[in-house]
Amino acid sequence: MPSATNKLLRKFLIWKYKHVSEREFVYVLSILVGFLAGIGTVSLKNLTHYIQMLFEFETFRDHHHALYFIFPIIGLLLVYIIKQTWLKKHIGHGISSTLHAISKLNGIIPRYNIYASLITAPLTAGFGGSVGLQGPAVSVGSALGSNAARLFNMSTKTRLLLIGCAATGAMASMFKAPIAAIVFAVEIFSLDIAFTSLVPLLLASVSAVVTSYMFLGTDVLLRFELTDKFEVNDIGFYLVLGLVTAVASVYFSKVFFAITHFFKQFESRAVRLLIGGLAIGTMLYFIPPLYGEGYGIMNNLLKGDHLAAIGKTPLNFDVSNIWVVIALLFGIAVFKAIAMTTTFGAGGVGGIFIPTLVMGSAIGNAFAKIINNIGLGFHVSESNFTLIGMTGLMAGVLHAPLTAIFLIAEITSGYELFVPLMIVSAISFTITKYYISHSIYTLKLAERGELMTHDKDQNVLMVLDIDKILETNFIILKPEMKLGDILKNAVAKSSRNHFPVVNDQHEFLGVIRLDDVRHIMFNSDLYDTVNAQSLMHASAGIIDYNTDNMNTIMTKFKTTGAWNLPVTKDGKYYGYISKSKLLTAYREQLIQFTK
């Protein structure tokens, strides 16, 4: 059967090469990828919804609150079992893993990523894990896009574009916001916005939105119609809200990195599950709104129903007191970041996009309530500030101010709030960027020099593979070798003019160049008296295979002025890289990027 399928595929590819241009086929694939990303997103949402519906049966409803402690532990345990016994593979954070695949793997994403998040993310969020589904949706869609490109033998550049189309489709399908989805792909994945890439993104976005409407109708995750217009007198409050969301964004990021580091101390996944499961269960017991993604909080706050958003807690706070409500909303914001990261630390699978919106909505609403109840005669729209708070957190935490602006603008079906959206997102992003140089998605990649940006030169260097420019055909010398042996067994037999000198442990000691022996090579009296150790000298620089990226390597060539530099791996001599070969590979890759 596989051979028959391969034969059919081969015939199709031959027909395509004869009758369909490359650009037309990319357009067709972008529609297909958008549709598949839409299906994946709809499936994630529905599976999560059905799992949550199970707990609405009367059997569970009477003890629902007490079971908040148990449900997330069960979900995390199921995910743990699936990972250990079936998948047996790592499931990374969707967007971070996709960015890594783009920068270091030429957009090749393993096929198991199509179904891994599709199974584990609904179990995590459906059983109460405090995570979102946007990241897994991007992971599923990107895997579909990557494998579709590989199936039809598309180029690396097209494969990367189709991954961007998949991310666009996932975003468009999740929020029914096609324009914001395109901005998201361009901003987060650093895609080119040339005409050749913009049209596929448009097609994928439309295809995904139509797919979402086909399966979910007009139902949207965030239901809101803008009723309160922007008031110029509120600009001062929006400036302060920008500062507040910036502080919250820095807090969110710091908490994420700190808790992630804490869980990495435990090598055993079972220990992580035990600690994280108990912690998240305790938090959900005392703060039920942290359960699951958190759309209920956002929608209820937008409707003005803060009592429904807060829900019932076992501590029986006096929610008739507005200051208690404000304190509880800030509590939700503070603990949402902790609950989300703890869920990840315990082995859960999900995303950070939706938790960011939840935290922003709680902060924005609480901020508006403070203004309205402080007793100074001010009154602002709580629903508008709820939306703007979401924008501030998105811009700060995700480092995506344009996505934040356009997503909220599309959700509200208009641009009445465009000015405050721009003010708050600009302030939040600028301040957060100062303290947190890269987003949660990109920090680790940036630290390893693996982050794609809009800088083409930087991107070209990043995708170059050191193994493809590494040369190992250099004759190795030992320090005790005599000049006669060097001339007979190295110089006479090699076409290279560099000879690395290593010890018995294969550690690099120095280098002998042909120029170093040229003036004595015909003096036979020195053949048995001069050895390699006396002739060798230190290299102008050394490249570390394990730690140096291409940008660092290029810098070393520039600062040393050398044309050849030795490479060491784990402290041992490994080979050489020549400047000419590096520049040739760079030019070839640059051509691929600019086609």
C-alpha positions in Angstrom: 0.0 0.0 0.0 2.7 2.5 0.8 4.4 1.8 -2.5 1.1 2.4 -4.3 0.7 5.7 -2.5 4.3 6.7 -3.3 3.7 5.9 -7.0 0.5 8.0 -7.0 2.4 10.9 -5.3 5.2 10.6 -7.8 2.8 10.9 -10.7 1.1 13.9 -9.1 4.4 15.7 -8.6 5.4 15.0 -12.2 2.0 16.4 -13.3 2.5 19.4 -11.0 5.9 20.3 -12.4 4.5 20.2 -16.0 1.2 22.1 -15.4 1.3 24.2 -12.2 3.8 27.0 -11.5 5.6 27.0 -8.1 3.8 30.2 -7.0 0.4 28.8 -7.8 1.1 25.6 -6.0 2.3 27.5 -2.9 -1.1 29.4 -3.0 -2.9 26.0 -3.1 -0.8 24.6 -0.2 -1.3 27.8 1.9 -5.1 27.3 1.6 -4.7 23.6 2.5 -2.4 24.4 5.5 -4.8 27.1 6.7 -7.7 24.5 6.5 -5.6 21.9 8.4 -4.5 24.4 11.0 -8.2 25.4 11.4 -9.2 21.7 11.9 -6.4 21.2 14.4 -7.5 24.3 16.4 -11.2 23.4 16.3 -10.3 19.9 17.5 -8.2 21.2 20.4 -11.1 23.5 21.5 -13.7 20.8 21.2 -11.7 18.1 22.9 -11.1 20.4 25.8 -14.7 21.5 25.9 -15.9 17.9 26.0 -13.6 16.9 28.8 -14.8 19.9 30.8 -18.4 18.9 30.1 -17.8 15.5 31.8 -17.4 17.3 35.1 -20.7 19.1 34.8 -22.6 15.9 35.4 -24.6 15.7 38.6 -22.2 13.2 40.0 -19.4 15.7 40.0 -21.4 18.9 40.3 -22.3 18.5 44.0 -18.6 18.1 44.9 -17.2 20.2 42.1 -15.4 22.6 44.3 -13.6 19.9 46.4 -12.6 18.2 43.2 -10.8 21.2 41.9 -7.9 19.8 44.0 -8.1 16.4 42.3 -8.9 17.1 38.6 -5.6 18.8 37.6 -3.6 16.0 39.2 -5.5 13.4 37.3 -5.0 15.4 34.0 -1.3 15.7 34.6 -1.0 12.1 35.5 -2.7 11.1 32.2 -0.3 13.3 30.3 2.6 11.8 32.2 1.5 8.3 31.3 1.0 9.1 27.6 4.4 10.7 27.4 6.2 7.9 29.2 4.5 4.9 27.6 3.3 5.9 24.2 4.9 9.1 22.8 8.3 8.6 24.6 9.3 12.0 23.2 9.6 15.5 24.5 6.7 17.9 23.9 8.1 21.5 24.0 6.1 24.7 24.2 4.4 25.1 20.9 5.7 28.5 19.7 9.2 28.1 21.1 9.6 24.7 19.5 8.4 26.0 16.2 10.8 28.9 16.3 13.7 26.5 17.1 12.7 24.3 14.1 12.7 27.4 11.9 16.1 28.6 13.0 18.1 25.4 13.4 16.2 22.6 11.7 15.3 24.3 8.4 11.6 24.1 9.3 11.6 20.3 9.7 9.2 19.4 12.4 8.7 15.7 13.4 5.4 14.2 12.4 4.5 13.2 16.0 4.0 16.9 16.8 0.8 16.8 14.8 -0.9 14.6 17.3 1.2 15.0 20.5 -0.2 18.4 21.6 -3.6 17.5 20.1 -3.9 14.8 22.8 -2.0 16.1 25.8 -3.1 19.8 25.7 -6.8 19.1 26.1 -6.1 16.7 28.9 -4.0 19.4 30.7 -6.4 22.3 30.2 -9.6 20.2 30.3 -8.8 18.8 33.7 -8.0 22.2 35.0 -4.4 22.9 34.2 -4.0 26.7 34.1 -2.7 26.9 30.5 -4.0 28.0 27.1 -4.5 26.3 23.8 -3.0 28.8 21.4 0.6 27.4 21.7 -0.5 23.8 21.1 -2.7 25.0 18.2 0.4 26.6 16.6 2.4 23.4 17.3 -0.2 21.2 15.6 -0.6 23.6 12.7 3.1 24.1 12.2 3.8 20.4 12.1 1.1 20.0 9.5 2.6 22.8 7.4 6.1 21.4 7.7 5.1 17.9 6.8 2.9 19.0 3.9 5.9 20.9 2.5 8.1 17.8 2.8 5.4 15.6 1.3 5.4 17.7 -1.9 9.2 18.2 -2.0 9.0 22.0 -1.5 12.1 24.1 -0.8 13.3 25.1 2.6 12.1 28.7 2.0 8.6 27.5 1.1 8.6 25.1 4.1 9.3 28.1 6.4 6.5 30.1 4.7 4.0 27.3 5.2 4.9 27.1 8.9 4.1 30.8 9.1 0.8 30.1 7.2 0.0 27.4 9.8 0.7 29.7 12.7 -1.5 32.3 11.0 -4.3 29.7 10.5 -4.1 28.6 14.2 -4.5 32.2 15.4 -7.2 33.1 12.9 -9.2 30.0 13.8 -8.8 30.4 17.5 -10.0 34.0 17.7 -11.7 34.5 14.3 -9.3 37.5 13.8 -7.7 37.0 10.4 -5.8 40.3 10.3 -4.4 39.9 13.8 -3.3 36.4 12.8 -1.2 37.7 9.9 0.4 40.3 12.2 1.0 37.6 14.7 2.9 35.4 12.2 5.0 38.4 10.9 5.8 39.7 14.4 6.5 36.4 16.3 8.0 34.4 13.5 9.8 37.3 11.8 8.4 36.5 8.4 9.0 38.7 5.4 6.0 40.8 4.4 6.9 40.9 0.7 4.0 40.2 -1.7 5.2 36.6 -2.3 4.7 35.8 1.3 1.8 38.1 2.1 -0.6 36.4 -0.3 -0.1 32.9 1.1 -0.6 34.3 4.7 -3.8 35.9 3.6 -5.1 32.8 2.0 -4.2 30.6 5.0 -5.9 33.1 7.4 -9.1 33.2 5.4 -9.1 29.4 4.9 -8.7 28.9 8.7 -11.4 31.4 9.6 -13.9 29.9 7.2 -13.0 26.4 8.6 -13.7 27.7 12.1 -17.1 29.2 11.0 -18.0 25.9 9.3 -17.5 23.9 12.5 -18.2 26.4 15.3 -20.6 28.8 13.6 -20.6 32.3 14.9 -19.5 31.3 18.3 -16.4 33.2 19.5 -14.1 32.7 22.5 -14.3 36.4 23.5 -17.8 37.8 23.2 -17.8 41.6 23.3 -19.4 44.5 21.5 -17.9 47.9 22.1 -20.5 50.3 23.7 -18.3 52.8 25.5 -16.3 55.1 23.2 -12.8 56.4 23.8 -12.7 59.5 26.0 -9.8 61.9 25.5 -10.0 62.8 29.2 -9.0 59.2 30.1 -5.6 59.4 28.4 -3.9 60.0 31.7 -5.4 56.8 33.1 -4.3 54.9 30.1 -0.7 56.1 30.6 -0.7 54.8 34.1 -2.3 51.5 33.0 0.6 51.2 30.5 3.0 51.4 33.4 1.0 48.9 35.5 0.8 46.4 32.7 4.6 46.8 32.1 5.3 46.0 35.8 2.9 43.0 35.5 4.6 41.8 32.3 8.0 41.9 34.0 6.5 40.0 36.9 4.9 37.4 34.6 8.2 36.8 32.8 10.3 36.7 36.0 7.9 34.2 37.6 7.9 32.0 34.6 11.7 31.8 34.4 12.1 31.3 38.2 9.5 28.5 38.5 10.8 26.8 35.4 14.3 26.9 36.9 13.0 25.5 40.1 11.4 22.5 38.4 14.5 21.8 36.3 16.3 21.0 39.6 14.3 17.7 39.7 15.5 15.2 37.2 12.6 12.8 37.8 9.4 13.7 35.9 7.5 11.8 38.6 8.8 14.1 41.3 7.9 17.2 39.2 4.4 15.8 38.7 4.0 15.2 42.4 5.2 18.7 43.5 3.5 20.5 40.7 0.3 18.6 40.9 -0.1 19.3 44.6 0.8 22.9 44.1 -1.7 23.6 41.3 -4.4 21.6 43.0 -4.0 23.7 46.1 -4.1 26.9 44.1 -7.2 25.9 42.3 -9.0 24.9 45.5 -8.5 28.3 47.0 -8.8 30.3 43.7 -11.2 28.4 41.4 -11.1 31.0 38.6 -7.5 29.7 37.8 -9.1 26.5 36.6 -8.4 25.8 32.9 -7.8 28.5 30.2 -9.8 31.3 31.9 -12.2 32.5 29.2 -14.9 32.6 31.8 -13.0 35.3 33.7 -12.5 37.5 30.6 -16.0 37.1 29.3 -17.7 37.8 32.6 -15.5 40.9 33.2 -16.3 42.2 29.8 -20.0 41.7 30.6 -19.5 43.6 33.8 -20.3 40.5 36.0 -17.3 40.5 38.3 -19.1 38.1 40.8 -19.3 35.4 38.2 -15.7 36.0 37.2 -14.4 35.6 40.7 -16.7 32.7 41.5 -17.1 31.1 44.9 -14.1 30.5 47.1 -13.9 28.3 50.3 -12.8 31.4 52.3 -16.2 33.2 51.8 -14.9 36.7 51.2 -17.4 39.6 51.4 -17.7 40.2 47.7 -20.3 42.9 48.4 -17.3 45.1 49.3 -15.8 46.4 46.1 -12.3 46.7 47.6 -12.4 43.0 48.4 -13.4 42.4 44.7 -10.5 44.5 43.6 -8.1 42.6 45.8 -9.4 39.2 44.5 -8.9 40.4 40.9 -5.3 41.3 41.6 -5.0 38.0 43.4 -6.2 36.2 40.3 -3.7 38.2 38.2 -0.8 37.4 40.5 -1.5 33.7 40.8 -2.4 33.1 37.2 1.3 33.3 36.2 2.3 31.0 39.1 -0.5 28.5 38.3 0.4 28.4 34.6 4.1 27.9 35.0 3.5 25.3 37.8 1.3 23.4 35.3 4.2 23.4 32.8 6.7 22.4 35.5 4.5 19.4 36.5 4.6 18.2 32.9 1.5 19.8 31.5 1.2 20.8 27.9 -0.3 24.2 26.9 0.4 27.8 25.9 1.0 31.1 27.6 -1.0 33.3 25.2 -4.4 32.9 26.9 -3.1 33.1 30.5 -1.5 36.4 29.4 -4.9 37.7 28.3 -6.6 36.5 31.5 -4.0 38.2 33.7 -4.4 41.4 31.6 -8.2 41.4 31.9 -8.1 41.1 35.7 -5.5 43.9 36.0 -7.4 46.2 33.6 -10.7 45.6 35.3 -9.3 46.1 38.8 -7.5 49.2 37.7 -10.8 50.7 36.4 -12.6 49.8 39.6 -10.0 51.6 41.6 -10.5 54.8 39.5 -14.3 54.5 39.8 -14.4 53.9 43.5 -11.5 56.0 44.9 -13.9 58.8 45.6 -12.4 61.5 43.4 -15.4 61.7 41.0 -13.8 59.9 38.1 -15.6 57.3 36.0 -14.1 55.2 33.3 -15.4 52.2 31.2 -14.5 49.0 33.0 -15.0 46.9 29.9 -12.7 49.1 27.9 -10.0 49.0 30.5 -10.4 45.3 30.7 -9.6 45.1 27.0 -6.8 47.5 27.2 -5.3 45.6 30.1 -5.2 42.5 27.9 -3.4 44.5 25.3 -0.8 45.7 27.7 0.0 42.2 29.0 0.2 40.8 25.4 2.5 43.6 24.3 4.8 43.2 27.3 4.9 39.4 28.0 4.9 38.3 24.3 6.8 41.3 23.0 4.1 41.6 20.3 2.6 45.1 20.5 1.1 45.0 17.0 -0.5 41.6 17.5 -2.0 43.0 20.8 -3.4 46.1 19.1 -4.9 44.3 16.1 -6.3 41.4 18.1 -8.3 43.6 20.5 -9.3 45.9 17.6 -10.8 42.9 15.7 -12.4 41.4 18.8 -14.3 44.7 19.4 -15.2 44.8 15.7 -13.9 48.3 15.3 -11.1 50.8 15.9 -12.7 53.0 18.5 -10.1 52.1 21.0 -7.1 52.3 18.7 -5.5 55.3 20.5 -5.5 53.8 24.0 -4.5 50.4 22.5 -1.5 52.1 20.9 -0.6 54.1 24.1 -0.8 51.1 26.5 0.9 48.6 24.2 3.8 51.0 23.4 4.4 51.8 27.1 4.2 48.2 28.2 6.4 46.9 25.4 9.1 49.5 25.8 9.4 49.2 29.6 9.3 45.4 29.6 11.8 45.2 26.7 14.2 47.2 28.8 14.1 44.8 31.7 13.3 41.5 29.8 15.3 41.6 26.5 13.4 38.7 25.0 10.0 37.2 25.4 9.3 33.9 27.1 9.1 32.4 23.6 12.5 33.6 22.5 14.8 34.0 25.5 16.4 30.6 25.4 16.8 30.7 21.6 18.4 34.2 21.8 20.8 33.1 24.5 22.0 30.2 22.2 22.1 32.6 19.1 19.3 30.6 17.4 16.6 33.3 17.2 15.2 34.4 13.8 14.8 38.1 13.5 14.0 40.5 10.6 17.7 40.9 10.1 18.4 38.8 7.0 22.2 38.7 7.5 21.8 37.5 11.0 19.3 34.9 9.9 21.6 33.6 7.1 24.4 33.1 9.6 22.0 31.4 12.0 20.9 28.7 9.6 24.4 27.8 8.4 25.5 24.4 9.6 29.0 24.3 11.1 29.4 20.6 10.1 29.0 21.6 6.4 31.9 24.0 6.5 34.1 22.1 8.8 37.2 20.6 7.2 39.0 17.6 8.7 41.5 16.7 6.0 44.4 18.3 7.9 47.4 16.1 8.7 47.9 16.1 12.5 51.3 16.5 14.1 52.6 15.4 17.5 54.9 17.8 19.4 57.8 15.4 19.5 57.9 14.9 15.7 61.2 15.8 14.1 61.5 18.2 11.2 62.4 15.3 8.8 59.2 13.4 9.7 57.1 16.6 9.3 58.4 17.2 5.8 58.2 13.6 4.7 54.8 12.6 6.3 53.0 15.9 6.4 54.3 18.6 4.0 55.0 16.3 1.1 51.6 14.5 1.4 49.3 17.4 2.1 47.8 20.0 -0.2 47.1 22.2 2.9 49.5 24.7 4.4 48.3 24.3 8.0 49.3 21.5 10.3 47.6 21.3 13.8 49.7 20.0 16.6 48.0 17.9 19.3 49.1 15.8 22.3 48.3 12.2 23.1 44.9 13.3 24.6 44.1 14.9 21.2 44.1 18.4 22.8 45.0 21.2 20.4 48.5 22.7 21.3 49.3 24.9 18.4 49.8 25.1 14.6 52.6 24.9 12.2 52.2 26.7 8.9 54.2 26.0 5.7 55.8 29.4 6.0 57.2 28.4 9.4 59.4 25.6 7.9 59.9 27.0 4.4 63.3 28.7 5.3 64.7 25.5 6.9 63.0 22.7 4.9 66.1 22.0 2.8 68.6 22.1 5.7 69.0 18.4 6.4 71.2 19.1 9.4 68.1 20.2 11.3 65.9 17.2 10.3 66.7 15.3 13.5 67.3 18.2 15.9 64.3 20.4 15.4 60.9 19.2 16.5 57.3 20.3 16.1 57.0 21.8 19.5 59.8 24.3 18.8 58.2 25.2 15.4 54.6 25.5 16.4 52.9 28.7 17.6 49.5 29.6 19.1 46.6 30.0 16.7 45.1 33.5 16.3 41.9 32.2 17.7 40.1 29.0 18.4 36.5 28.1 17.6 34.5 26.1 20.2 32.2 23.7 18.4 29.9 23.4 21.4 29.4 27.1 22.3 30.3 29.3 19.3 27.5 30.1 16.8 28.0 31.3 13.3 27.8 35.0 14.3 30.6 34.4 16.9 32.7 32.5 14.4 32.4 35.3 11.8 33.4 37.8 14.5 36.5 35.8 15.4 37.6 35.8 11.8 37.0 39.6 11.6 38.9 40.4 14.9 41.9 38.0 14.3 42.3 38.6 10.5 42.9 34.9 10.1 41.9 32.9 7.1 41.8 29.5 8.9 40.9 28.8 12.5 41.0 25.5 14.4 37.9 24.0 15.9 37.8 22.2 19.3 35.0 20.0 20.6 34.9 18.9 24.2 38.4 20.2 24.6 39.7 18.1 21.7 41.0 19.1 18.3 38.1 18.6 15.8 39.0 20.3 12.5 39.4 23.7 10.8 37.1 26.3 9.3 38.4 28.5 6.5 37.1 32.0 6.0 36.7 31.4 2.2 34.5 28.4 2.7 32.4 30.2 5.3 31.9 33.2 3.0 31.0 30.9 0.1 28.4 29.0 2.2 27.1 32.4 3.4 26.6 33.7 -0.1 24.8 30.5 -1.2 22.5 30.6 1.8 21.8 34.4 1.2 20.7 33.6 -2.3 18.2 31.1 -1.0 16.8 33.7 1.5 16.4 36.4 -1.2 14.9 34.3 -3.9 
